[in-house]
Amino acid sequence: MLHFIDGLAKQAHPRDELIGGLLKPAAQISPKFFYDDLGSRLFDAITELPEYYPTRTEAAIYRQEATSMAQVLPSQPIVLDLGAGNCAKGEALFEWLKPAAYVAVDISLGHLKPHLTALHSRHPQLPKLGWGLDFSKPFNLDATIQDWVTRHQLEGHPWVVFYPGSSIGNFSPTDALNLLERIRHLCKGHSKQSQTQNQKGGGLLIGVDNVKPVAVLKSAYNDALGVTAAFNRNMLLHVNRLIGSDFDLAGWAHFAKFDEAHNRIEMYLECLVPQTVHWTGGSRHFLKHERIHTENSYKWTPEAFVDLLQSAGFSAPILWTDPQNWFNVYWAPC
């Protein structure tokens, strides 16, 4: 009932992507490289910080609106949890969503394995699949996953893609649209049989961070304990292992700001002293105060995000929010 697939082994090594980003005039590293095993644990800690409102706000919406959500989502779906991490957000849905199976997807399979194994001990009868995957790149359900679906007699169950945490905010609007189109294609293509049986079809259940006061946003990404700073700087240790570079953490500091023109938080690593960073086959010199861009986190208005979903081909979504309208959860049928 528990199976793992290392889809990362089939994807290209990130070396060229990383070096290409470091050699750009304005150096950058994709936020997906935050998530080695340690980075994933640091992010789990971030979600518990008093300044970091998204996780607890979203969780409260699911608790308070469970009955309403259960009325509009399909029964006994296959839940595909994108960026599952410690699986806590996915497991919180089980009581009311009553899934037929659970597919946990994460770029850090090493972090995912112990958490999904622990979840299996609590829900031993539920078929579970752990899938190591960089889903920022095009992906599909390959033959191995199709075989798993067949083996557990899951054909005909609708697919619910669960994408919480406002992780969609890490993508530019154009890239977010591309990802949403891929998600719609996946859940639409694998929910056809359920719809012909007069069941509700599949779709996307997604959490999205709203535009809000700048002071709240800045505090969420500059916590007093410095956990976000450690999370940001740990990326350099991960890059060192991936490309054989010699980044020294002592030479870099966390920096985050809000870009009001684009409604996004921007995170950087700022160079503290002039230095040359080497890697196998190359190097780059960084000046003092030069920055490496490590993350954008876009904040959305409800109107703009509904437009984005419908541009991706989803049907008119239903949304739920918190009393302050800080965070929205959308159900978008495919």
VOBA-1610 file (N, C-alpha, C; in pm, whole numbers, padded with zeros to 5 digits, always signed):
BEGIN
Met+00082-00123+00000Met+00000+00000+00000Met+00085+00127+00000Leu+00217+00113+00021Leu+00308+00227+00021Leu+00418+00203-00080His+00436+00298-00172His+00534+00281-00279His+00601+00416-00305Phe+00727+00412-00348Phe+00801+00534-00380Phe+00855+00526-00522Ile+00855+00641-00590Ile+00911+00653-00724Ile+01005+00774-00725Asp+01128+00752-00772Asp+01224+00862-00783Asp+01218+00919-00924Gly+01123+01009-00946Gly+01112+01073-01076Gly+01225+01169-01104Leu+01295+01214-00999Leu+01407+01306-01018Leu+01520+01241-01098Ala+01534+01108-01082Ala+01641+01038-01153Ala+01621+01044-01304Lys+01497+01065-01347Lys+01467+01071-01491Lys+01475+01213-01545Gln+01490+01311-01456Gln+01499+01450-01500Gln+01645+01493-01510Ala+01671+01593-01590Ala+01808+01638-01613Ala+01870+01689-01483His+02003+01663-01466His+02074+01715-01350His+02068+01868-01353Pro+02051+01931-01237Pro+02032+02077-01235Pro+02159+02158-01256Arg+02272+02094-01281Arg+02399+02167-01291Arg+02392+02284-01390Asp+02347+02256-01512Asp+02345+02361-01614Asp+02251+02475-01575Glu+02137+02440-01515Glu+02043+02543-01471Glu+02104+02631-01363Leu+02173+02570-01267Leu+02232+02646-01158Leu+02345+02737-01207Ile+02436+02682-01286Ile+02549+02762-01334Ile+02500+02874-01425Gly+02403+02843-01510Gly+02346+02947-01595Gly+02289+03062-01515Gly+02220+03030-01404Gly+02165+03135-01319Gly+02271+03216-01249Leu+02378+03150-01204Leu+02485+03220-01133Leu+02564+03312-01226Leu+02567+03281-01355Leu+02644+03361-01450Leu+02562+03472-01516Lys+02434+03481-01484Lys+02355+03592-01537Lys+02406+03724-01480Pro+02390+03835-01554Pro+02434+03964-01499Pro+02379+03990-01359Ala+02251+03961-01338Ala+02192+03963-01204Ala+02174+03817-01162Ala+02264+03767-01080Ala+02267+03624-01048Ala+02138+03580-00982Gln+02098+03456-01009Gln+01976+03403-00950Gln+01988+03252-00930Ile+01914+03203-00831Ile+01900+03060-00805Ile+01752+03035-00783Ser+01697+02934-00848Ser+01555+02904-00835Ser+01521+02865-00692Pro+01404+02908-00641Pro+01365+02871-00504Pro+01347+02722-00483Lys+01334+02644-00589Lys+01321+02499-00568Lys+01446+02441-00504Phe+01561+02513-00514Phe+01684+02464-00454Phe+01695+02496-00305Phe+01593+02558-00247Phe+01584+02566-00101Phe+01570+02427-00040Tyr+01510+02334-00115Tyr+01452+02215-00052Tyr+01539+02091-00064Asp+01658+02096+00001Asp+01723+01970+00035Asp+01661+01923+00167Asp+01715+01818+00227Asp+01653+01766+00349Asp+01651+01872+00460Leu+01764+01942+00480Leu+01770+02043+00585Leu+01680+02161+00552Gly+01682+02205+00427Gly+01596+02316+00387Gly+01449+02286+00409Ser+01410+02161+00383Ser+01271+02122+00404Ser+01235+02128+00552Arg+01328+02087+00638Arg+01302+02094+00782Arg+01298+02239+00831Leu+01385+02322+00775Leu+01381+02463+00812Leu+01250+02528+00768Phe+01199+02488+00653Phe+01070+02545+00611Phe+00958+02499+00704Asp+00964+02374+00748Asp+00864+02329+00847Asp+00867+02418+00970Ala+00989+02458+01012Ala+01001+02547+01128Ala+00944+02685+01098Ile+00967+02735+00977Ile+00913+02866+00938Ile+00761+02869+00954Thr+00696+02759+00917Thr+00549+02757+00921Thr+00495+02768+01064Glu+00580+02749+01164Glu+00537+02759+01303Glu+00570+02895+01365Leu+00636+02983+01292Leu+00676+03112+01346Leu+00556+03205+01363Pro+00556+03288+01466Pro+00442+03379+01485Pro+00425+03478+01370Glu+00536+03517+01306Glu+00526+03614+01197Glu+00471+03553+01068Tyr+00484+03420+01055Tyr+00449+03357+00928Tyr+00304+03311+00933Tyr+00215+03398+00888Tyr+00071+03377+00897Tyr+00014+03277+00796Pro+00075+03254+00675Pro+00003+03176+00573Pro-00040+03036+00618Thr+00049+02962+00683Thr+00018+02822+00714Thr-00098+02811+00811Arg-00095+02885+00920Arg-00203+02872+01019Arg-00333+02932+00966Thr-00323+03037+00884Thr-00445+03097+00828Thr-00512+03001+00732Glu-00433+02940+00645Glu-00489+02843+00551Glu-00548+02722+00624Ala-00476+02671+00724Ala-00525+02555+00798Ala-00659+02585+00864Ala-00675+02707+00915Ala-00803+02744+00978Ala-00916+02746+00877Ile-00887+02788+00754Ile-00991+02787+00650Ile-01038+02645+00623Tyr-00945+02549+00612Tyr-00985+02410+00587Tyr-01068+02355+00703Arg-01030+02390+00826Arg-01107+02341+00942Arg-01248+02399+00942Gln-01258+02529+00920Gln-01387+02597+00932Gln-01480+02571+00814Glu-01423+02542+00699Glu-01504+02526+00578Glu-01510+02382+00529Ala-01472+02287+00613Ala-01467+02147+00570Ala-01601+02098+00517Thr-01709+02131+00585Thr-01841+02085+00541Thr-01876+02141+00405Ser-01850+02270+00386Ser-01878+02333+00258Ser-01793+02273+00146Met-01666+02250+00175Met-01577+02192+00075Met-01619+02050+00037Ala-01659+01973+00138Ala-01700+01835+00112Ala-01821+01828+00020Gln-01902+01933+00020Gln-02022+01934-00064Gln-01991+01957-00211Val-01877+02020-00241Val-01849+02055-00381Val-01735+01973-00442Leu-01648+01916-00359Leu-01540+01833-00412Leu-01592+01692-00438Pro-01528+01618-00529Pro-01573+01481-00556Pro-01545+01389-00439Ser-01622+01282-00430Ser-01602+01184-00324Ser-01496+01082-00365Gln-01421+01037-00268Gln-01319+00933-00285Gln-01226+00962-00404Pro-01165+01080-00406Pro-01072+01109-00515Pro-00933+01050-00489Ile-00853+01049-00592Ile-00709+01032-00576Ile-00653+01172-00552Val-00590+01193-00438Val-00535+01324-00404Val-00389+01329-00445Leu-00355+01423-00531Leu-00217+01447-00573Leu-00169+01573-00502Asp-00084+01557-00402Asp-00040+01664-00314Asp+00094+01719-00364Leu+00091+01837-00426Leu+00211+01897-00482Leu+00290+01969-00373Gly+00418+01934-00359Gly+00500+01992-00254Gly+00456+01943-00118Ala+00437+01811-00107Ala+00375+01752+00013Ala+00458+01772+00139Gly+00590+01774+00128Gly+00675+01797+00245Gly+00652+01695+00354Asn+00606+01741+00471Asn+00582+01649+00583Asn+00443+01586+00579Cys+00368+01611+00474Cys+00235+01550+00450Cys+00127+01596+00547Ala+00159+01690+00636Ala+00061+01730+00738Ala-00061+01799+00675Lys-00038+01883+00575Lys-00151+01954+00513Lys-00241+01856+00439Gly-00181+01761+00369Gly-00262+01662+00299Gly-00341+01575+00394Glu-00277+01528+00499Glu-00345+01441+00594Glu-00462+01511+00662Ala-00451+01643+00681Ala-00559+01717+00746Ala-00689+01713+00667Leu-00682+01681+00538Leu-00802+01673+00455Leu-00871+01538+00462Phe-00802+01436+00511Phe-00851+01299+00497Phe-00988+01278+00562Glu-01010+01342+00678Glu-01133+01315+00753Glu-01258+01348+00673Trp-01254+01459+00599Trp-01375+01499+00525Trp-01366+01470+00375Leu-01245+01462+00320Leu-01233+01435+00177Leu-01241+01286+00146Lys-01201+01203+00244Lys-01210+01057+00233Lys-01150+01007+00101Pro-01020+01029+00081Pro-00959+00993-00046Pro-00952+00843-00068Ala-00953+00805-00197Ala-00933+00665-00233Ala-00785+00631-00236Ala-00700+00731-00255Ala-00555+00712-00259Ala-00489+00848-00242Tyr-00362+00845-00204Tyr-00287+00968-00177Tyr-00152+00960-00247Val-00125+01057-00334Val+00003+01066-00405Val+00074+01192-00356Ala+00185+01173-00286Ala+00261+01284-00229Ala+00380+01314-00319Val+00386+01437-00370Val+00491+01478-00464Val+00580+01581-00396Asp+00712+01561-00404Asp+00804+01658-00345Asp+00938+01650-00414Ile+01007+01764-00422Ile+01138+01768-00486Ile+01244+01705-00396Ser+01216+01693-00266Ser+01309+01629-00172Ser+01250+01495-00128Leu+01285+01390-00202Leu+01232+01258-00169Leu+01285+01211-00035Gly+01409+01250-00001Gly+01465+01212+00128Gly+01386+01267+00245His+01335+01388+00232His+01252+01447+00337His+01113+01385+00338Leu+01062+01353+00220Leu+00926+01300+00210Leu+00913+01160+00268Lys+01014+01076+00245Lys+01001+00933+00279Lys+00963+00907+00424Pro+01036+00962+00523Pro+00998+00929+00662Pro+00860+00979+00701His+00820+01094+00646His+00688+01148+00681His+00576+01067+00618Leu+00595+01025+00493Leu+00491+00944+00429Leu+00486+00805+00492Thr+00601+00754+00535Thr+00603+00625+00604Thr+00528+00634+00737Ala+00548+00744+00810Ala+00475+00763+00935Ala+00325+00777+00910Leu+00288+00849+00803Leu+00147+00862+00769Leu+00087+00725+00735His+00167+00642+00671His+00120+00507+00636His+00085+00426+00761Ser+00161+00445+00867Ser+00132+00372+00991Ser-00001+00416+01052Arg-00042+00540+01024Arg-00169+00591+01077Arg-00287+00559+00985His-00260+00535+00858His-00365+00507+00760His-00322+00388+00674Pro-00307+00271+00734Pro-00246+00158+00662Pro-00327+00108+00544Gln-00457+00130+00542Gln-00540+00077+00433Gln-00548+00170+00312Leu-00496+00291+00325Leu-00503+00388+00215Leu-00383+00370+00123Pro-00404+00343-00005Pro-00290+00335-00098Pro-00216+00468-00103Lys-00083+00462-00093Lys-00002+00583-00090Lys+00118+00568-00183Leu+00148+00677-00253Leu+00261+00680-00344Leu+00343+00805-00316Gly+00472+00789-00291Gly+00564+00901-00277Gly+00639+00920-00407Trp+00633+01041-00461Trp+00688+01067-00594Trp+00787+01183-00585Gly+00915+01152-00598Gly+01017+01256-00602Gly+01017+01321-00739Leu+00991+01452-00745Leu+00972+01516-00875Leu+00993+01667-00865Asp+01057+01724-00966Asp+01063+01869-00984Asp+00946+01907-01073Phe+00834+01945-01011Phe+00714+01970-01092Phe+00711+02112-01150Ser+00820+02189-01130Ser+00829+02315-01202Ser+00857+02291-01350Lys+00900+02169-01382Lys+00922+02129-01521Lys+00801+02047-01569Pro+00781+02039-01701Pro+00670+01957-01752Pro+00678+01814-01700Phe+00563+01757-01662Phe+00559+01621-01609Phe+00428+01556-01651Asn+00424+01426-01644Asn+00300+01353-01667Asn+00301+01227-01583Leu+00190+01158-01581Leu+00181+01033-01506Leu+00236+00922-01594Asp+00360+00881-01566Asp+00426+00784-01652Asp+00371+00644-01628Ala+00428+00546-01700Ala+00375+00409-01696Ala+00382+00349-01556Thr+00485+00385-01479Thr+00498+00331-01344Thr+00380+00373-01257Ile+00339+00498-01269Ile+00227+00548-01190Ile+00096+00492-01241Gln+00084+00480-01372Gln-00037+00418-01429Gln-00051+00274-01380Asp+00061+00202-01373Asp+00056+00065-01321Asp+00012+00063-01175Trp+00059+00160-01098Trp+00020+00168-00956Trp-00131+00193-00945Val-00185+00280-01029Val-00329+00306-01030Val-00405+00179-01062Thr-00359+00106-01163Thr-00427-00018-01204Thr-00419-00123-01094Arg-00301-00137-01035Arg-00280-00240-00933Arg-00373-00220-00814His-00401-00095-00781His-00489-00065-00667His-00634-00041-00709Gln-00665-00073-00835Gln-00802-00064-00887Gln-00861+00077-00864Leu-00783+00176-00904Leu-00823+00315-00883Leu-00875+00383-01009Glu-00883+00309-01120Glu-00937+00370-01241Glu-01080+00419-01216Gly-01111+00533-01270Gly-01246+00588-01253Gly-01259+00685-01137His-01160+00687-01048His-01165+00785-00939His-01116+00920-00990Pro-01186+01028-00959Pro-01140+01161-01002Pro-01011+01199-00930Trp-00934+01285-00994Trp-00809+01334-00935Trp-00833+01474-00879Val-00794+01493-00754Val-00792+01626-00692Val-00646+01664-00672Val-00602+01765-00744Val-00466+01817-00725Val-00471+01919-00611Phe-00393+01894-00507Phe-00391+01977-00387Phe-00259+02054-00386Tyr-00269+02188-00391Tyr-00148+02271-00399Tyr-00161+02384-00296Pro-00130+02353-00169Pro-00150+02451-00061Pro-00029+02543-00043Gly-00041+02631+00056Gly+00073+02708+00101Gly+00108+02828+00016Ser+00028+02859-00083Ser+00056+02968-00176Ser+00190+02951-00246Ser+00231+02825-00267Ser+00355+02800-00340Ser+00345+02845-00485Ile+00223+02859-00536Ile+00205+02912-00671Ile+00266+03051-00682Gly+00279+03121-00568Gly+00338+03254-00568Gly+00484+03258-00604Asn+00553+03143-00600Asn+00694+03139-00640Asn+00712+03149-00791Phe+00603+03136-00865Phe+00609+03141-01011Phe+00564+03279-01060Ser+00631+03328-01163Ser+00583+03450-01229Ser+00444+03424-01284Pro+00365+03528-01311Pro+00232+03503-01366Pro+00233+03416-01492Thr+00331+03435-01579Thr+00338+03352-01701Thr+00368+03208-01667Asp+00467+03186-01578Asp+00501+03048-01540Asp+00390+02984-01458Ala+00321+03064-01377Ala+00207+03011-01301Ala+00098+02964-01395Leu+00072+03040-01500Leu-00028+03000-01599Leu+00012+02869-01665Asn+00139+02855-01701Asn+00186+02731-01763Asn+00168+02612-01670Leu+00202+02630-01541Leu+00186+02521-01445Leu+00039+02486-01428Leu-00046+02585-01417Leu-00189+02559-01400Leu-00248+02488-01522Glu-00200+02521-01640Glu-00246+02451-01760Glu-00206+02304-01756Arg-00084+02276-01708Arg-00040+02136-01696Arg-00123+02061-01593Ile-00154+02128-01481Ile-00236+02065-01378Ile-00376+02035-01431Arg-00434+02130-01502Arg-00568+02108-01557Arg-00566+01991-01655His-00466+01984-01739His-00456+01874-01836His-00449+01741-01763Leu-00372+01737-01654Leu-00357+01613-01577Leu-00490+01571-01516Cys-00554+01661-01442Cys-00676+01620-01371Cys-00794+01603-01466Lys-00795+01677-01576Lys-00902+01660-01675Lys-00890+01525-01744Gly-00768+01492-01786Gly-00747+01368-01858Gly-00771+01244-01776His-00750+01255-01644His-00763+01137-01558His-00892+01140-01478Ser-00983+01233-01509Ser-01112+01237-01441Ser-01228+01211-01536Lys-01198+01185-01664Lys-01306+01167-01762Lys-01398+01052-01726Gln-01339+00940-01684Gln-01421+00822-01656Gln-01517+00848-01540Ser-01471+00919-01438Ser-01558+00945-01323Ser-01675+01034-01364Gln-01650+01130-01455Gln-01757+01219-01496Gln-01863+01146-01578Thr-01820+01047-01655Thr-01918+00971-01732Thr-02005+00885-01642Gln-01961+00862-01519Gln-02039+00783-01424Gln-02123+00874-01334Asn-02144+00998-01377Asn-02227+01095-01305Asn-02172+01128-01167Gln-02041+01118-01151Gln-01977+01165-01030Gln-01920+01304-01057Lys-01891+01378-00951Lys-01822+01505-00969Lys-01684+01478-01028Gly-01640+01564-01117Gly-01509+01549-01177Gly-01399+01603-01088Gly-01277+01589-01134Gly-01162+01634-01058Gly-01140+01784-01070Gly-01032+01829-01011Gly-01001+01971-01016Gly-00882+02004-00927Leu-00866+02132-00902Leu-00754+02185-00826Leu-00804+02253-00699Leu-00748+02212-00585Leu-00772+02278-00456Leu-00642+02349-00420Ile-00644+02481-00422Ile-00519+02558-00413Ile-00531+02672-00313Gly-00425+02693-00237Gly-00417+02804-00143Gly-00335+02918-00201Val-00385+03041-00184Val-00322+03158-00246Val-00317+03273-00146Asp-00199+03334-00134Asp-00179+03446-00043Asp-00227+03575-00110Asn-00307+03651-00037Asn-00364+03774-00092Asn-00273+03894-00068Val-00293+03999-00148Val-00231+04128-00122Val-00279+04179+00014Lys-00187+04235+00093Lys-00222+04280+00228Lys-00123+04387+00272Pro-00137+04442+00394Pro-00045+04548+00437Pro+00101+04506+00428Val+00184+04597+00377Val+00324+04567+00352Val+00397+04526+00480Ala+00364+04588+00592Ala+00432+04556+00717Ala+00412+04410+00756Val+00293+04357+00732Val+00266+04216+00761Val+00352+04126+00674Leu+00363+04160+00546Leu+00441+04079+00453Leu+00589+04083+00487Lys+00642+04201+00514Lys+00784+04212+00545Lys+00820+04133+00670Ser+00735+04139+00770Ser+00760+04065+00894Ser+00761+03915+00871Ala+00673+03867+00783Ala+00664+03723+00757Ala+00790+03667+00695Tyr+00867+03750+00625Tyr+00987+03703+00556Tyr+01115+03755+00622Asn+01101+03816+00739Asn+01216+03864+00816Asn+01191+03835+00964Asp+01175+03709+00999Asp+01136+03673+01136Asp+01246+03703+01236Ala+01206+03727+01360Ala+01299+03768+01465Ala+01399+03659+01500Leu+01361+03533+01487Leu+01453+03423+01520Leu+01557+03397+01412Gly+01535+03450+01294Gly+01630+03429+01186Gly+01618+03295+01116Val+01503+03228+01131Val+01486+03097+01066Val+01479+03114+00913Thr+01409+03218+00867Thr+01402+03241+00723Thr+01540+03273+00667Ala+01620+03346+00742Ala+01757+03375+00699Ala+01838+03246+00686Ala+01823+03156+00783Ala+01894+03028+00776Ala+01846+02945+00657Phe+01717+02946+00634Phe+01657+02876+00520Phe+01715+02929+00388Asn+01726+03060+00377Asn+01779+03122+00256Asn+01927+03087+00237Arg+02006+03099+00342Arg+02150+03074+00331Arg+02181+02926+00313Asn+02098+02839+00367Asn+02120+02695+00349Asn+02118+02655+00201Met+02049+02733+00120Met+02048+02706-00024Met+02190+02696-00079Leu+02281+02778-00027Leu+02419+02776-00078Leu+02488+02644-00046Leu+02460+02585+00069Leu+02516+02453+00100Leu+02464+02349+00002His+02336+02358-00031His+02277+02266-00128His+02343+02284-00265Val+02362+02408-00307Val+02427+02435-00436Val+02571+02382-00435Asn+02641+02400-00323Asn+02778+02347-00314Asn+02782+02198-00344Arg+02687+02124-00291Arg+02685+01979-00315Arg+02647+01946-00459Leu+02559+02026-00518Leu+02510+01995-00652Leu+02612+02024-00761Ile+02690+02132-00746Ile+02781+02170-00855Ile+02926+02179-00811Gly+02956+02139-00686Gly+03094+02142-00640Gly+03146+02282-00618Ser+03060+02375-00582Ser+03101+02514-00558Ser+03153+02530-00416Asp+03209+02650-00389Asp+03270+02674-00257Asp+03211+02799-00190Phe+03080+02816-00201Phe+03015+02926-00128Phe+03045+02913+00021Asp+03085+03024+00083Asp+03108+03031+00227Asp+02992+03110+00289Leu+02913+03043+00373Leu+02794+03107+00429Leu+02826+03234+00506Ala+02947+03242+00564Ala+02983+03360+00642Ala+02989+03486+00556Gly+02999+03469+00425Gly+03009+03584+00336Gly+02878+03630+00277Trp+02765+03576+00328Trp+02636+03606+00267Trp+02530+03631+00373Ala+02440+03725+00345Ala+02333+03761+00439Ala+02198+03756+00368His+02096+03723+00445His+01958+03722+00396His+01907+03864+00379Phe+01834+03887+00270Phe+01771+04017+00247Phe+01636+03994+00180Ala+01531+04059+00230Ala+01398+04045+00171Ala+01331+04182+00166Lys+01257+04206+00058Lys+01185+04332+00043Lys+01055+04306-00032Phe+00964+04404-00027Phe+00839+04393-00101Phe+00842+04488-00220Asp+00815+04436-00338Asp+00807+04513-00461Asp+00659+04545-00486Glu+00620+04668-00454Glu+00478+04705-00464Glu+00430+04708-00609Ala+00520+04737-00703Ala+00479+04745-00843Ala+00434+04609-00897His+00492+04501-00842His+00459+04366-00890His+00387+04282-00785Asn+00353+04341-00670Asn+00285+04268-00562Asn+00359+04141-00525Arg+00487+04154-00496Arg+00564+04034-00464Arg+00673+04063-00361Ile+00695+03967-00274Ile+00813+03964-00190Ile+00929+03916-00275Glu+01046+03979-00260Glu+01168+03934-00326Glu+01271+03899-00220Met+01331+03781-00231Met+01435+03740-00139Met+01568+03729-00214Tyr+01674+03768-00142Tyr+01808+03768-00199Tyr+01908+03716-00096Leu+02024+03679-00145Leu+02142+03661-00062Leu+02240+03772-00100Glu+02278+03852-00002Glu+02364+03969-00029Glu+02508+03939+00009Cys+02599+03970-00082Cys+02741+03947-00060Cys+02795+04048+00041Leu+02863+03998+00145Leu+02912+04085+00252Leu+03053+04135+00228Val+03132+04061+00152Val+03271+04098+00120Val+03299+04059-00024Pro+03387+04129-00094Pro+03423+04086-00229Pro+03478+03943-00225Gln+03434+03860-00317Gln+03476+03720-00314Gln+03456+03656-00451Thr+03536+03553-00477Thr+03521+03473-00598Thr+03472+03334-00558Val+03364+03293-00617Val+03307+03160-00591Val+03343+03070-00708His+03400+02954-00676His+03444+02860-00778His+03352+02738-00780Trp+03340+02677-00895Trp+03275+02547-00909Trp+03349+02470-01018Thr+03321+02346-01031Thr+03391+02263-01128Thr+03372+02321-01268Gly+03481+02371-01324Gly+03476+02423-01461Gly+03444+02570-01472Gly+03435+02644-01361Gly+03403+02785-01373Gly+03407+02859-01242Ser+03378+02989-01247Ser+03378+03073-01126Ser+03305+03204-01157Arg+03279+03279-01050Arg+03224+03414-01064Arg+03272+03498-00948His+03310+03621-00979His+03346+03716-00874His+03224+03798-00836Phe+03202+03812-00706Phe+03091+03892-00653Phe+03147+04013-00579Leu+03090+04129-00607Leu+03127+04251-00536Leu+03050+04261-00405Lys+03103+04339-00311Lys+03031+04365-00187Lys+02895+04429-00219His+02791+04380-00153His+02652+04424-00170His+02585+04369-00296Glu+02658+04295-00379Glu+02594+04230-00493Glu+02501+04121-00440Arg+02392+04097-00510Arg+02290+04005-00459Arg+02264+03890-00556Ile+02228+03776-00498Ile+02175+03663-00573Ile+02026+03655-00543His+01945+03660-00646His+01799+03656-00630His+01758+03510-00608Thr+01693+03481-00495Thr+01658+03342-00462Thr+01509+03313-00463Glu+01424+03414-00455Glu+01281+03384-00453Glu+01198+03508-00483Asn+01089+03486-00557Asn+00976+03579-00559Asn+00859+03509-00493Ser+00777+03584-00423Ser+00652+03531-00369Ser+00541+03630-00403Tyr+00472+03601-00514Tyr+00367+03690-00562Tyr+00243+03680-00474Lys+00183+03795-00450Lys+00056+03804-00377Lys-00052+03845-00478Trp-00169+03786-00462Trp-00273+03801-00564Trp-00398+03867-00507Thr-00468+03942-00591Thr-00605+03980-00560Thr-00696+03867-00605Pro-00813+03848-00541Pro-00903+03741-00585Pro-00941+03753-00732Glu-00966+03874-00778Glu-01007+03893-00918Glu-00898+03847-01014Ala-00774+03883-00984Ala-00664+03846-01074Ala-00641+03696-01074Phe-00655+03631-00956Phe-00628+03487-00954Phe-00741+03408-01020Val-00864+03453-01004Val-00975+03387-01075Val-00953+03398-01226Asp-00909+03514-01272Asp-00879+03530-01415Asp-00770+03433-01459Leu-00668+03416-01373Leu-00558+03324-01406Leu-00609+03181-01418Leu-00690+03138-01323Leu-00745+03002-01328Leu-00828+02981-01454Gln-00911+03078-01487Gln-00996+03061-01604Gln-00915+03069-01734Ser-00808+03146-01733Ser-00719+03149-01849Ser-00651+03014-01870Ala-00630+02940-01760Ala-00570+02807-01768Ala-00671+02701-01809Gly-00799+02739-01821Gly-00901+02646-01868Gly-00989+02586-01762Phe-00970+02626-01635Phe-01056+02574-01529Phe-01194+02639-01536Ser-01293+02567-01485Ser-01427+02624-01472Ser-01428+02729-01361Ala-01537+02805-01353Ala-01547+02911-01253Ala-01521+02855-01113Pro-01423+02910-01040Pro-01387+02853-00911Pro-01478+02900-00798Ile-01476+02823-00690Ile-01537+02860-00563Ile-01423+02899-00470Leu-01442+03003-00390Leu-01334+03041-00299Leu-01385+03056-00157Trp-01294+03029-00064Trp-01317+03049+00079Trp-01203+03135+00131Thr-01230+03215+00233Thr-01128+03303+00286Thr-01138+03309+00438Asp-01045+03381+00500Asp-01043+03400+00645Asp-01109+03534+00679Pro-01135+03560+00807Pro-01205+03685+00844Pro-01132+03812+00800Gln-00999+03807+00788Gln-00923+03926+00748Gln-00901+03934+00597Asn-00947+03833+00525Asn-00922+03826+00380Asn-00773+03829+00347Trp-00695+03761+00429Trp-00552+03754+00406Trp-00514+03639+00312Phe-00596+03536+00309Phe-00559+03414+00236Phe-00686+03353+00177Asn-00675+03302+00056Asn-00789+03237-00009Asn-00758+03092-00043Val-00859+03008-00035Val-00853+02872-00088Val-00955+02863-00201Tyr-00910+02811-00315Tyr-00996+02801-00434Tyr-01016+02654-00470Trp-01140+02620-00506Trp-01168+02492-00572Trp-01201+02524-00717Ala-01116+02476-00808Ala-01132+02504-00950Ala-01158+02373-01023Pro-01283+02342-01060Pro-01311+02219-01134Pro-01242+02221-01270Cys-01195+02103-01312Cys-01126+02098-01440Cys-01223+02065-01553
//
